[in-house]
Amino acid sequence: MQIRAAYRALTKQHHPDVNGGSREALAQTQALNAAHETLSNPERRAAYDAELAESKKPSAPKRTGNLSGNLAKEVHLRLEEFLRGTKLDVCVNDPANPGSNETYELIVPPDTAPGTRFKLSRSEPFGHGFVSVQVKAHPDFRFKPRGSDLRCDLKIKPERAAQGGTEMIRGITGAMLRVPIPRGTARNEIIRIPNEGLPKPRGGRGDLLVRITYRIEVRIRRVGK
């Protein structure tokens, strides 16, 4: 309960909507979402605690030189890369290994959830590296991540909202999705499209949350002289 209350308070404080849509606020919100996903999932929480405890253990000295503690690094992926997977090079800058250019290939498999941590096996005696994949922050993204769910806006005519019907929207895979508009839909009402969000840690996908806004039509009437 304390974790949930703290999460709600912090996301409310740092939400981009109340911070002028700043990149920093967006990045902070995404980091909070990833932390909440880990702490509220018993399996991921246990794995995180085990890794944290392991990283705090003192390293035994070796004749080969000074040991470095486990390093942690974040990389940021585009939304579609979490679904289709990707491959990238991760550069490690370790103060305990100066002058060395450590580069490791990271393979992110398809359907990877945001916040997933990967373990890099570094050469002895430098221990391991841990890489966390997060959503790449961009203020112009049409989709706003919230955990495994995505949010977006859809502008419709007031007549459509009053009468109901169907609208189309392009999802993150590029496919066109049907958005059912119930009769009498109110402004800012959320319509949920299941399984069109980002991958979940335990499998499946989150939902796409479509916020309805009204398209204001401006008509110009010419007045004769």
PyMOL CGO cylinders between C-alpha atoms (Angstrom):
from pymol import cmd
from pymol.cgo import CYLINDER

trace = [
    CYLINDER, 0.00, 0.00, 0.00, 2.88, 2.38, 0.83, 0.3, 1, 1, 1, 1, 1, 1,
    CYLINDER, 2.88, 2.38, 0.83, 4.50, 1.69, -2.56, 0.3, 1, 1, 1, 1, 1, 1,
    CYLINDER, 4.50, 1.69, -2.56, 1.21, 2.29, -4.39, 0.3, 1, 1, 1, 1, 1, 1,
    CYLINDER, 1.21, 2.29, -4.39, 0.54, 5.52, -2.48, 0.3, 1, 1, 1, 1, 1, 1,
    CYLINDER, 0.54, 5.52, -2.48, 4.06, 6.82, -3.11, 0.3, 1, 1, 1, 1, 1, 1,
    CYLINDER, 4.06, 6.82, -3.11, 3.82, 5.86, -6.80, 0.3, 1, 1, 1, 1, 1, 1,
    CYLINDER, 3.82, 5.86, -6.80, 0.54, 7.71, -7.24, 0.3, 1, 1, 1, 1, 1, 1,
    CYLINDER, 0.54, 7.71, -7.24, 1.83, 10.81, -5.47, 0.3, 1, 1, 1, 1, 1, 1,
    CYLINDER, 1.83, 10.81, -5.47, 5.05, 10.95, -7.49, 0.3, 1, 1, 1, 1, 1, 1,
    CYLINDER, 5.05, 10.95, -7.49, 3.41, 10.30, -10.87, 0.3, 1, 1, 1, 1, 1, 1,
    CYLINDER, 3.41, 10.30, -10.87, 0.90, 13.04, -10.13, 0.3, 1, 1, 1, 1, 1, 1,
    CYLINDER, 0.90, 13.04, -10.13, 3.74, 15.42, -9.25, 0.3, 1, 1, 1, 1, 1, 1,
    CYLINDER, 3.74, 15.42, -9.25, 5.95, 14.58, -12.27, 0.3, 1, 1, 1, 1, 1, 1,
    CYLINDER, 5.95, 14.58, -12.27, 3.28, 13.88, -14.92, 0.3, 1, 1, 1, 1, 1, 1,
    CYLINDER, 3.28, 13.88, -14.92, 4.08, 15.69, -18.22, 0.3, 1, 1, 1, 1, 1, 1,
    CYLINDER, 4.08, 15.69, -18.22, 0.55, 17.11, -18.38, 0.3, 1, 1, 1, 1, 1, 1,
    CYLINDER, 0.55, 17.11, -18.38, 1.20, 19.19, -15.25, 0.3, 1, 1, 1, 1, 1, 1,
    CYLINDER, 1.20, 19.19, -15.25, 4.78, 20.07, -16.21, 0.3, 1, 1, 1, 1, 1, 1,
    CYLINDER, 4.78, 20.07, -16.21, 4.19, 21.60, -19.60, 0.3, 1, 1, 1, 1, 1, 1,
    CYLINDER, 4.19, 21.60, -19.60, 5.03, 18.37, -21.43, 0.3, 1, 1, 1, 1, 1, 1,
    CYLINDER, 5.03, 18.37, -21.43, 8.75, 18.68, -20.60, 0.3, 1, 1, 1, 1, 1, 1,
    CYLINDER, 8.75, 18.68, -20.60, 11.16, 15.92, -21.59, 0.3, 1, 1, 1, 1, 1, 1,
    CYLINDER, 11.16, 15.92, -21.59, 12.47, 15.70, -18.04, 0.3, 1, 1, 1, 1, 1, 1,
    CYLINDER, 12.47, 15.70, -18.04, 8.97, 15.13, -16.65, 0.3, 1, 1, 1, 1, 1, 1,
    CYLINDER, 8.97, 15.13, -16.65, 8.29, 12.47, -19.29, 0.3, 1, 1, 1, 1, 1, 1,
    CYLINDER, 8.29, 12.47, -19.29, 11.54, 10.66, -18.49, 0.3, 1, 1, 1, 1, 1, 1,
    CYLINDER, 11.54, 10.66, -18.49, 10.80, 10.81, -14.74, 0.3, 1, 1, 1, 1, 1, 1,
    CYLINDER, 10.80, 10.81, -14.74, 7.29, 9.43, -15.29, 0.3, 1, 1, 1, 1, 1, 1,
    CYLINDER, 7.29, 9.43, -15.29, 8.63, 6.56, -17.39, 0.3, 1, 1, 1, 1, 1, 1,
    CYLINDER, 8.63, 6.56, -17.39, 11.24, 5.75, -14.73, 0.3, 1, 1, 1, 1, 1, 1,
    CYLINDER, 11.24, 5.75, -14.73, 8.52, 5.73, -12.06, 0.3, 1, 1, 1, 1, 1, 1,
    CYLINDER, 8.52, 5.73, -12.06, 6.38, 3.41, -14.18, 0.3, 1, 1, 1, 1, 1, 1,
    CYLINDER, 6.38, 3.41, -14.18, 9.29, 0.99, -14.65, 0.3, 1, 1, 1, 1, 1, 1,
    CYLINDER, 9.29, 0.99, -14.65, 10.11, 1.04, -10.92, 0.3, 1, 1, 1, 1, 1, 1,
    CYLINDER, 10.11, 1.04, -10.92, 6.45, 0.41, -10.03, 0.3, 1, 1, 1, 1, 1, 1,
    CYLINDER, 6.45, 0.41, -10.03, 6.31, -2.52, -12.47, 0.3, 1, 1, 1, 1, 1, 1,
    CYLINDER, 6.31, -2.52, -12.47, 9.33, -4.07, -10.71, 0.3, 1, 1, 1, 1, 1, 1,
    CYLINDER, 9.33, -4.07, -10.71, 8.26, -3.42, -7.12, 0.3, 1, 1, 1, 1, 1, 1,
    CYLINDER, 8.26, -3.42, -7.12, 4.65, -4.56, -7.62, 0.3, 1, 1, 1, 1, 1, 1,
    CYLINDER, 4.65, -4.56, -7.62, 5.69, -7.83, -9.31, 0.3, 1, 1, 1, 1, 1, 1,
    CYLINDER, 5.69, -7.83, -9.31, 6.83, -10.39, -6.68, 0.3, 1, 1, 1, 1, 1, 1,
    CYLINDER, 6.83, -10.39, -6.68, 9.09, -12.29, -9.08, 0.3, 1, 1, 1, 1, 1, 1,
    CYLINDER, 9.09, -12.29, -9.08, 10.75, -9.19, -10.51, 0.3, 1, 1, 1, 1, 1, 1,
    CYLINDER, 10.75, -9.19, -10.51, 11.05, -7.67, -7.01, 0.3, 1, 1, 1, 1, 1, 1,
    CYLINDER, 11.05, -7.67, -7.01, 12.80, -10.81, -5.74, 0.3, 1, 1, 1, 1, 1, 1,
    CYLINDER, 12.80, -10.81, -5.74, 15.19, -10.84, -8.72, 0.3, 1, 1, 1, 1, 1, 1,
    CYLINDER, 15.19, -10.84, -8.72, 15.93, -7.13, -8.27, 0.3, 1, 1, 1, 1, 1, 1,
    CYLINDER, 15.93, -7.13, -8.27, 16.61, -7.59, -4.53, 0.3, 1, 1, 1, 1, 1, 1,
    CYLINDER, 16.61, -7.59, -4.53, 18.90, -10.54, -5.26, 0.3, 1, 1, 1, 1, 1, 1,
    CYLINDER, 18.90, -10.54, -5.26, 20.88, -8.55, -7.83, 0.3, 1, 1, 1, 1, 1, 1,
    CYLINDER, 20.88, -8.55, -7.83, 21.10, -5.58, -5.48, 0.3, 1, 1, 1, 1, 1, 1,
    CYLINDER, 21.10, -5.58, -5.48, 22.35, -7.77, -2.62, 0.3, 1, 1, 1, 1, 1, 1,
    CYLINDER, 22.35, -7.77, -2.62, 24.86, -9.42, -4.93, 0.3, 1, 1, 1, 1, 1, 1,
    CYLINDER, 24.86, -9.42, -4.93, 26.18, -6.08, -6.13, 0.3, 1, 1, 1, 1, 1, 1,
    CYLINDER, 26.18, -6.08, -6.13, 26.76, -4.94, -2.52, 0.3, 1, 1, 1, 1, 1, 1,
    CYLINDER, 26.76, -4.94, -2.52, 28.90, -7.95, -1.58, 0.3, 1, 1, 1, 1, 1, 1,
    CYLINDER, 28.90, -7.95, -1.58, 32.59, -7.08, -1.18, 0.3, 1, 1, 1, 1, 1, 1,
    CYLINDER, 32.59, -7.08, -1.18, 34.75, -8.49, -3.95, 0.3, 1, 1, 1, 1, 1, 1,
    CYLINDER, 34.75, -8.49, -3.95, 37.64, -10.72, -3.01, 0.3, 1, 1, 1, 1, 1, 1,
    CYLINDER, 37.64, -10.72, -3.01, 41.02, -9.36, -4.17, 0.3, 1, 1, 1, 1, 1, 1,
    CYLINDER, 41.02, -9.36, -4.17, 42.81, -11.10, -7.05, 0.3, 1, 1, 1, 1, 1, 1,
    CYLINDER, 42.81, -11.10, -7.05, 46.34, -10.87, -8.28, 0.3, 1, 1, 1, 1, 1, 1,
    CYLINDER, 46.34, -10.87, -8.28, 45.14, -9.90, -11.72, 0.3, 1, 1, 1, 1, 1, 1,
    CYLINDER, 45.14, -9.90, -11.72, 44.25, -6.41, -10.55, 0.3, 1, 1, 1, 1, 1, 1,
    CYLINDER, 44.25, -6.41, -10.55, 41.48, -4.40, -8.88, 0.3, 1, 1, 1, 1, 1, 1,
    CYLINDER, 41.48, -4.40, -8.88, 37.94, -5.69, -9.23, 0.3, 1, 1, 1, 1, 1, 1,
    CYLINDER, 37.94, -5.69, -9.23, 35.13, -3.52, -10.41, 0.3, 1, 1, 1, 1, 1, 1,
    CYLINDER, 35.13, -3.52, -10.41, 31.62, -3.71, -9.00, 0.3, 1, 1, 1, 1, 1, 1,
    CYLINDER, 31.62, -3.71, -9.00, 28.71, -4.69, -11.20, 0.3, 1, 1, 1, 1, 1, 1,
    CYLINDER, 28.71, -4.69, -11.20, 27.79, -1.83, -13.52, 0.3, 1, 1, 1, 1, 1, 1,
    CYLINDER, 27.79, -1.83, -13.52, 24.25, -0.78, -14.39, 0.3, 1, 1, 1, 1, 1, 1,
    CYLINDER, 24.25, -0.78, -14.39, 23.26, 1.05, -17.55, 0.3, 1, 1, 1, 1, 1, 1,
    CYLINDER, 23.26, 1.05, -17.55, 20.04, 2.11, -19.25, 0.3, 1, 1, 1, 1, 1, 1,
    CYLINDER, 20.04, 2.11, -19.25, 19.37, 2.03, -22.98, 0.3, 1, 1, 1, 1, 1, 1,
    CYLINDER, 19.37, 2.03, -22.98, 16.32, 3.58, -24.60, 0.3, 1, 1, 1, 1, 1, 1,
    CYLINDER, 16.32, 3.58, -24.60, 14.35, 1.92, -27.38, 0.3, 1, 1, 1, 1, 1, 1,
    CYLINDER, 14.35, 1.92, -27.38, 11.61, 3.06, -29.72, 0.3, 1, 1, 1, 1, 1, 1,
    CYLINDER, 11.61, 3.06, -29.72, 8.14, 1.71, -29.00, 0.3, 1, 1, 1, 1, 1, 1,
    CYLINDER, 8.14, 1.71, -29.00, 8.07, -0.68, -31.93, 0.3, 1, 1, 1, 1, 1, 1,
    CYLINDER, 8.07, -0.68, -31.93, 11.44, -2.19, -30.93, 0.3, 1, 1, 1, 1, 1, 1,
    CYLINDER, 11.44, -2.19, -30.93, 9.88, -3.66, -27.79, 0.3, 1, 1, 1, 1, 1, 1,
    CYLINDER, 9.88, -3.66, -27.79, 7.48, -5.61, -30.03, 0.3, 1, 1, 1, 1, 1, 1,
    CYLINDER, 7.48, -5.61, -30.03, 9.72, -6.71, -32.89, 0.3, 1, 1, 1, 1, 1, 1,
    CYLINDER, 9.72, -6.71, -32.89, 13.03, -6.95, -30.97, 0.3, 1, 1, 1, 1, 1, 1,
    CYLINDER, 13.03, -6.95, -30.97, 16.33, -5.34, -31.88, 0.3, 1, 1, 1, 1, 1, 1,
    CYLINDER, 16.33, -5.34, -31.88, 20.10, -5.69, -31.64, 0.3, 1, 1, 1, 1, 1, 1,
    CYLINDER, 20.10, -5.69, -31.64, 22.47, -2.97, -30.50, 0.3, 1, 1, 1, 1, 1, 1,
    CYLINDER, 22.47, -2.97, -30.50, 25.97, -2.38, -29.18, 0.3, 1, 1, 1, 1, 1, 1,
    CYLINDER, 25.97, -2.38, -29.18, 26.34, -1.33, -25.54, 0.3, 1, 1, 1, 1, 1, 1,
    CYLINDER, 26.34, -1.33, -25.54, 29.47, 0.59, -24.57, 0.3, 1, 1, 1, 1, 1, 1,
    CYLINDER, 29.47, 0.59, -24.57, 30.70, 0.25, -20.98, 0.3, 1, 1, 1, 1, 1, 1,
    CYLINDER, 30.70, 0.25, -20.98, 32.85, 2.96, -19.41, 0.3, 1, 1, 1, 1, 1, 1,
    CYLINDER, 32.85, 2.96, -19.41, 34.37, 1.48, -16.27, 0.3, 1, 1, 1, 1, 1, 1,
    CYLINDER, 34.37, 1.48, -16.27, 36.68, 3.68, -14.13, 0.3, 1, 1, 1, 1, 1, 1,
    CYLINDER, 36.68, 3.68, -14.13, 38.32, 0.47, -12.89, 0.3, 1, 1, 1, 1, 1, 1,
    CYLINDER, 38.32, 0.47, -12.89, 39.25, -0.41, -16.45, 0.3, 1, 1, 1, 1, 1, 1,
    CYLINDER, 39.25, -0.41, -16.45, 40.57, 2.90, -17.87, 0.3, 1, 1, 1, 1, 1, 1,
    CYLINDER, 40.57, 2.90, -17.87, 41.62, 3.10, -21.47, 0.3, 1, 1, 1, 1, 1, 1,
    CYLINDER, 41.62, 3.10, -21.47, 39.67, 0.00, -22.44, 0.3, 1, 1, 1, 1, 1, 1,
    CYLINDER, 39.67, 0.00, -22.44, 36.89, 0.17, -25.02, 0.3, 1, 1, 1, 1, 1, 1,
    CYLINDER, 36.89, 0.17, -25.02, 34.35, -2.36, -23.78, 0.3, 1, 1, 1, 1, 1, 1,
    CYLINDER, 34.35, -2.36, -23.78, 31.54, -2.94, -26.27, 0.3, 1, 1, 1, 1, 1, 1,
    CYLINDER, 31.54, -2.94, -26.27, 29.00, -5.72, -25.96, 0.3, 1, 1, 1, 1, 1, 1,
    CYLINDER, 29.00, -5.72, -25.96, 26.25, -6.84, -28.29, 0.3, 1, 1, 1, 1, 1, 1,
    CYLINDER, 26.25, -6.84, -28.29, 22.82, -6.77, -26.68, 0.3, 1, 1, 1, 1, 1, 1,
    CYLINDER, 22.82, -6.77, -26.68, 20.05, -8.78, -28.29, 0.3, 1, 1, 1, 1, 1, 1,
    CYLINDER, 20.05, -8.78, -28.29, 16.58, -7.66, -27.22, 0.3, 1, 1, 1, 1, 1, 1,
    CYLINDER, 16.58, -7.66, -27.22, 14.10, -10.40, -28.18, 0.3, 1, 1, 1, 1, 1, 1,
    CYLINDER, 14.10, -10.40, -28.18, 10.62, -9.64, -29.53, 0.3, 1, 1, 1, 1, 1, 1,
    CYLINDER, 10.62, -9.64, -29.53, 7.87, -8.90, -26.98, 0.3, 1, 1, 1, 1, 1, 1,
    CYLINDER, 7.87, -8.90, -26.98, 10.26, -7.50, -24.36, 0.3, 1, 1, 1, 1, 1, 1,
    CYLINDER, 10.26, -7.50, -24.36, 8.57, -5.48, -21.62, 0.3, 1, 1, 1, 1, 1, 1,
    CYLINDER, 8.57, -5.48, -21.62, 9.85, -1.98, -20.75, 0.3, 1, 1, 1, 1, 1, 1,
    CYLINDER, 9.85, -1.98, -20.75, 12.08, -2.12, -17.69, 0.3, 1, 1, 1, 1, 1, 1,
    CYLINDER, 12.08, -2.12, -17.69, 13.48, -5.59, -18.47, 0.3, 1, 1, 1, 1, 1, 1,
    CYLINDER, 13.48, -5.59, -18.47, 17.04, -6.06, -17.23, 0.3, 1, 1, 1, 1, 1, 1,
    CYLINDER, 17.04, -6.06, -17.23, 19.67, -7.99, -19.19, 0.3, 1, 1, 1, 1, 1, 1,
    CYLINDER, 19.67, -7.99, -19.19, 22.90, -9.37, -17.76, 0.3, 1, 1, 1, 1, 1, 1,
    CYLINDER, 22.90, -9.37, -17.76, 26.14, -8.79, -19.63, 0.3, 1, 1, 1, 1, 1, 1,
    CYLINDER, 26.14, -8.79, -19.63, 28.99, -11.22, -18.98, 0.3, 1, 1, 1, 1, 1, 1,
    CYLINDER, 28.99, -11.22, -18.98, 32.11, -9.09, -18.86, 0.3, 1, 1, 1, 1, 1, 1,
    CYLINDER, 32.11, -9.09, -18.86, 35.66, -10.38, -19.02, 0.3, 1, 1, 1, 1, 1, 1,
    CYLINDER, 35.66, -10.38, -19.02, 37.43, -11.22, -15.78, 0.3, 1, 1, 1, 1, 1, 1,
    CYLINDER, 37.43, -11.22, -15.78, 38.03, -9.66, -13.35, 0.3, 1, 1, 1, 1, 1, 1,
    CYLINDER, 38.03, -9.66, -13.35, 35.36, -7.05, -13.97, 0.3, 1, 1, 1, 1, 1, 1,
    CYLINDER, 35.36, -7.05, -13.97, 32.21, -8.90, -12.91, 0.3, 1, 1, 1, 1, 1, 1,
    CYLINDER, 32.21, -8.90, -12.91, 28.93, -8.36, -14.73, 0.3, 1, 1, 1, 1, 1, 1,
    CYLINDER, 28.93, -8.36, -14.73, 26.99, -5.54, -16.30, 0.3, 1, 1, 1, 1, 1, 1,
    CYLINDER, 26.99, -5.54, -16.30, 23.24, -5.04, -16.11, 0.3, 1, 1, 1, 1, 1, 1,
    CYLINDER, 23.24, -5.04, -16.11, 21.35, -3.24, -18.88, 0.3, 1, 1, 1, 1, 1, 1,
    CYLINDER, 21.35, -3.24, -18.88, 17.79, -1.99, -18.42, 0.3, 1, 1, 1, 1, 1, 1,
    CYLINDER, 17.79, -1.99, -18.42, 15.72, -1.21, -21.52, 0.3, 1, 1, 1, 1, 1, 1,
    CYLINDER, 15.72, -1.21, -21.52, 13.42, 1.81, -21.22, 0.3, 1, 1, 1, 1, 1, 1,
    CYLINDER, 13.42, 1.81, -21.22, 11.13, 3.69, -23.59, 0.3, 1, 1, 1, 1, 1, 1,
    CYLINDER, 11.13, 3.69, -23.59, 12.90, 6.41, -25.54, 0.3, 1, 1, 1, 1, 1, 1,
    CYLINDER, 12.90, 6.41, -25.54, 11.53, 9.76, -24.36, 0.3, 1, 1, 1, 1, 1, 1,
    CYLINDER, 11.53, 9.76, -24.36, 10.27, 12.12, -27.04, 0.3, 1, 1, 1, 1, 1, 1,
    CYLINDER, 10.27, 12.12, -27.04, 7.84, 15.01, -26.47, 0.3, 1, 1, 1, 1, 1, 1,
    CYLINDER, 7.84, 15.01, -26.47, 6.31, 14.60, -29.94, 0.3, 1, 1, 1, 1, 1, 1,
    CYLINDER, 6.31, 14.60, -29.94, 5.39, 10.93, -29.53, 0.3, 1, 1, 1, 1, 1, 1,
    CYLINDER, 5.39, 10.93, -29.53, 1.78, 10.31, -30.47, 0.3, 1, 1, 1, 1, 1, 1,
    CYLINDER, 1.78, 10.31, -30.47, 1.70, 7.47, -27.94, 0.3, 1, 1, 1, 1, 1, 1,
    CYLINDER, 1.70, 7.47, -27.94, 2.45, 8.10, -24.27, 0.3, 1, 1, 1, 1, 1, 1,
    CYLINDER, 2.45, 8.10, -24.27, 3.57, 5.00, -22.33, 0.3, 1, 1, 1, 1, 1, 1,
    CYLINDER, 3.57, 5.00, -22.33, 2.17, 4.23, -18.91, 0.3, 1, 1, 1, 1, 1, 1,
    CYLINDER, 2.17, 4.23, -18.91, 3.66, 0.93, -17.80, 0.3, 1, 1, 1, 1, 1, 1,
    CYLINDER, 3.66, 0.93, -17.80, 2.61, -1.55, -20.48, 0.3, 1, 1, 1, 1, 1, 1,
    CYLINDER, 2.61, -1.55, -20.48, -0.35, 0.60, -21.56, 0.3, 1, 1, 1, 1, 1, 1,
    CYLINDER, -0.35, 0.60, -21.56, -0.20, 3.34, -24.17, 0.3, 1, 1, 1, 1, 1, 1,
    CYLINDER, -0.20, 3.34, -24.17, -2.23, 6.55, -24.27, 0.3, 1, 1, 1, 1, 1, 1,
    CYLINDER, -2.23, 6.55, -24.27, -3.12, 8.67, -27.25, 0.3, 1, 1, 1, 1, 1, 1,
    CYLINDER, -3.12, 8.67, -27.25, -5.68, 11.28, -28.32, 0.3, 1, 1, 1, 1, 1, 1,
    CYLINDER, -5.68, 11.28, -28.32, -8.29, 10.99, -31.04, 0.3, 1, 1, 1, 1, 1, 1,
    CYLINDER, -8.29, 10.99, -31.04, -10.07, 14.08, -32.36, 0.3, 1, 1, 1, 1, 1, 1,
    CYLINDER, -10.07, 14.08, -32.36, -13.58, 13.49, -33.65, 0.3, 1, 1, 1, 1, 1, 1,
    CYLINDER, -13.58, 13.49, -33.65, -16.45, 15.70, -34.69, 0.3, 1, 1, 1, 1, 1, 1,
    CYLINDER, -16.45, 15.70, -34.69, -19.04, 16.57, -32.04, 0.3, 1, 1, 1, 1, 1, 1,
    CYLINDER, -19.04, 16.57, -32.04, -21.65, 14.96, -34.30, 0.3, 1, 1, 1, 1, 1, 1,
    CYLINDER, -21.65, 14.96, -34.30, -19.77, 11.65, -34.21, 0.3, 1, 1, 1, 1, 1, 1,
    CYLINDER, -19.77, 11.65, -34.21, -19.58, 11.81, -30.43, 0.3, 1, 1, 1, 1, 1, 1,
    CYLINDER, -19.58, 11.81, -30.43, -23.30, 12.45, -30.20, 0.3, 1, 1, 1, 1, 1, 1,
    CYLINDER, -23.30, 12.45, -30.20, -24.41, 9.82, -32.73, 0.3, 1, 1, 1, 1, 1, 1,
    CYLINDER, -24.41, 9.82, -32.73, -21.72, 7.17, -32.13, 0.3, 1, 1, 1, 1, 1, 1,
    CYLINDER, -21.72, 7.17, -32.13, -20.03, 5.04, -34.75, 0.3, 1, 1, 1, 1, 1, 1,
    CYLINDER, -20.03, 5.04, -34.75, -16.53, 3.87, -35.60, 0.3, 1, 1, 1, 1, 1, 1,
    CYLINDER, -16.53, 3.87, -35.60, -13.25, 5.74, -36.13, 0.3, 1, 1, 1, 1, 1, 1,
    CYLINDER, -13.25, 5.74, -36.13, -9.89, 4.41, -37.30, 0.3, 1, 1, 1, 1, 1, 1,
    CYLINDER, -9.89, 4.41, -37.30, -6.49, 4.98, -35.75, 0.3, 1, 1, 1, 1, 1, 1,
    CYLINDER, -6.49, 4.98, -35.75, -3.01, 3.68, -36.63, 0.3, 1, 1, 1, 1, 1, 1,
    CYLINDER, -3.01, 3.68, -36.63, -1.41, 1.57, -33.89, 0.3, 1, 1, 1, 1, 1, 1,
    CYLINDER, -1.41, 1.57, -33.89, 2.30, 1.26, -33.06, 0.3, 1, 1, 1, 1, 1, 1,
    CYLINDER, 2.30, 1.26, -33.06, 2.68, -1.69, -35.44, 0.3, 1, 1, 1, 1, 1, 1,
    CYLINDER, 2.68, -1.69, -35.44, 1.34, 0.41, -38.33, 0.3, 1, 1, 1, 1, 1, 1,
    CYLINDER, 1.34, 0.41, -38.33, -1.92, -1.52, -38.54, 0.3, 1, 1, 1, 1, 1, 1,
    CYLINDER, -1.92, -1.52, -38.54, -5.20, 0.37, -38.61, 0.3, 1, 1, 1, 1, 1, 1,
    CYLINDER, -5.20, 0.37, -38.61, -7.34, -0.18, -35.51, 0.3, 1, 1, 1, 1, 1, 1,
    CYLINDER, -7.34, -0.18, -35.51, -11.08, 0.30, -35.10, 0.3, 1, 1, 1, 1, 1, 1,
    CYLINDER, -11.08, 0.30, -35.10, -12.13, 2.60, -32.27, 0.3, 1, 1, 1, 1, 1, 1,
    CYLINDER, -12.13, 2.60, -32.27, -15.80, 2.13, -31.36, 0.3, 1, 1, 1, 1, 1, 1,
    CYLINDER, -15.80, 2.13, -31.36, -17.42, 5.44, -30.40, 0.3, 1, 1, 1, 1, 1, 1,
    CYLINDER, -17.42, 5.44, -30.40, -20.47, 4.89, -28.15, 0.3, 1, 1, 1, 1, 1, 1,
    CYLINDER, -20.47, 4.89, -28.15, -23.38, 7.24, -28.64, 0.3, 1, 1, 1, 1, 1, 1,
    CYLINDER, -23.38, 7.24, -28.64, -23.07, 10.30, -26.41, 0.3, 1, 1, 1, 1, 1, 1,
    CYLINDER, -23.07, 10.30, -26.41, -19.33, 9.97, -25.84, 0.3, 1, 1, 1, 1, 1, 1,
    CYLINDER, -19.33, 9.97, -25.84, -18.11, 12.81, -23.63, 0.3, 1, 1, 1, 1, 1, 1,
    CYLINDER, -18.11, 12.81, -23.63, -15.02, 14.91, -24.19, 0.3, 1, 1, 1, 1, 1, 1,
    CYLINDER, -15.02, 14.91, -24.19, -11.90, 13.34, -22.57, 0.3, 1, 1, 1, 1, 1, 1,
    CYLINDER, -11.90, 13.34, -22.57, -13.63, 9.98, -22.24, 0.3, 1, 1, 1, 1, 1, 1,
    CYLINDER, -13.63, 9.98, -22.24, -11.21, 7.03, -22.46, 0.3, 1, 1, 1, 1, 1, 1,
    CYLINDER, -11.21, 7.03, -22.46, -11.88, 4.15, -24.85, 0.3, 1, 1, 1, 1, 1, 1,
    CYLINDER, -11.88, 4.15, -24.85, -9.78, 1.05, -24.16, 0.3, 1, 1, 1, 1, 1, 1,
    CYLINDER, -9.78, 1.05, -24.16, -8.53, -1.12, -27.04, 0.3, 1, 1, 1, 1, 1, 1,
    CYLINDER, -8.53, -1.12, -27.04, -7.26, -4.39, -25.52, 0.3, 1, 1, 1, 1, 1, 1,
    CYLINDER, -7.26, -4.39, -25.52, -3.85, -5.90, -26.34, 0.3, 1, 1, 1, 1, 1, 1,
    CYLINDER, -3.85, -5.90, -26.34, -2.61, -2.98, -28.45, 0.3, 1, 1, 1, 1, 1, 1,
    CYLINDER, -2.61, -2.98, -28.45, -0.10, -1.62, -25.93, 0.3, 1, 1, 1, 1, 1, 1,
    CYLINDER, -0.10, -1.62, -25.93, 3.45, -2.66, -25.05, 0.3, 1, 1, 1, 1, 1, 1,
    CYLINDER, 3.45, -2.66, -25.05, 4.52, -6.14, -23.91, 0.3, 1, 1, 1, 1, 1, 1,
    CYLINDER, 4.52, -6.14, -23.91, 3.86, -7.11, -20.28, 0.3, 1, 1, 1, 1, 1, 1,
    CYLINDER, 3.86, -7.11, -20.28, 6.53, -8.68, -18.03, 0.3, 1, 1, 1, 1, 1, 1,
    CYLINDER, 6.53, -8.68, -18.03, 4.53, -11.92, -17.70, 0.3, 1, 1, 1, 1, 1, 1,
    CYLINDER, 4.53, -11.92, -17.70, 3.44, -12.14, -21.32, 0.3, 1, 1, 1, 1, 1, 1,
    CYLINDER, 3.44, -12.14, -21.32, 0.73, -10.58, -23.42, 0.3, 1, 1, 1, 1, 1, 1,
    CYLINDER, 0.73, -10.58, -23.42, 0.37, -6.89, -24.14, 0.3, 1, 1, 1, 1, 1, 1,
    CYLINDER, 0.37, -6.89, -24.14, -1.11, -3.91, -22.38, 0.3, 1, 1, 1, 1, 1, 1,
    CYLINDER, -1.11, -3.91, -22.38, -3.97, -1.85, -23.76, 0.3, 1, 1, 1, 1, 1, 1,
    CYLINDER, -3.97, -1.85, -23.76, -4.23, 1.25, -25.91, 0.3, 1, 1, 1, 1, 1, 1,
    CYLINDER, -4.23, 1.25, -25.91, -6.14, 3.98, -24.06, 0.3, 1, 1, 1, 1, 1, 1,
    CYLINDER, -6.14, 3.98, -24.06, -7.68, 6.41, -26.53, 0.3, 1, 1, 1, 1, 1, 1,
    CYLINDER, -7.68, 6.41, -26.53, -8.77, 9.78, -25.12, 0.3, 1, 1, 1, 1, 1, 1,
    CYLINDER, -8.77, 9.78, -25.12, -11.56, 11.39, -27.12, 0.3, 1, 1, 1, 1, 1, 1,
    CYLINDER, -11.56, 11.39, -27.12, -11.28, 15.09, -27.93, 0.3, 1, 1, 1, 1, 1, 1,
    CYLINDER, -11.28, 15.09, -27.93, -13.56, 17.18, -30.13, 0.3, 1, 1, 1, 1, 1, 1,
    CYLINDER, -13.56, 17.18, -30.13, -12.56, 18.65, -33.45, 0.3, 1, 1, 1, 1, 1, 1,
    CYLINDER, -12.56, 18.65, -33.45, -13.82, 22.21, -33.59, 0.3, 1, 1, 1, 1, 1, 1,
    CYLINDER, -13.82, 22.21, -33.59, -15.03, 23.22, -37.02, 0.3, 1, 1, 1, 1, 1, 1,
    CYLINDER, -15.03, 23.22, -37.02, -14.67, 26.85, -38.03, 0.3, 1, 1, 1, 1, 1, 1,
    CYLINDER, -14.67, 26.85, -38.03, -17.00, 28.09, -40.75, 0.3, 1, 1, 1, 1, 1, 1,
    CYLINDER, -17.00, 28.09, -40.75, -16.44, 31.36, -42.54, 0.3, 1, 1, 1, 1, 1, 1,
    CYLINDER, -16.44, 31.36, -42.54, -19.47, 33.12, -43.90, 0.3, 1, 1, 1, 1, 1, 1,
    CYLINDER, -19.47, 33.12, -43.90, -18.90, 35.91, -46.34, 0.3, 1, 1, 1, 1, 1, 1,
    CYLINDER, -18.90, 35.91, -46.34, -21.08, 38.93, -45.81, 0.3, 1, 1, 1, 1, 1, 1,
    CYLINDER, -21.08, 38.93, -45.81, -22.08, 40.77, -48.96, 0.3, 1, 1, 1, 1, 1, 1,
    CYLINDER, -22.08, 40.77, -48.96, -21.53, 44.47, -49.26, 0.3, 1, 1, 1, 1, 1, 1,
]
cmd.load_cgo(trace, "trace")
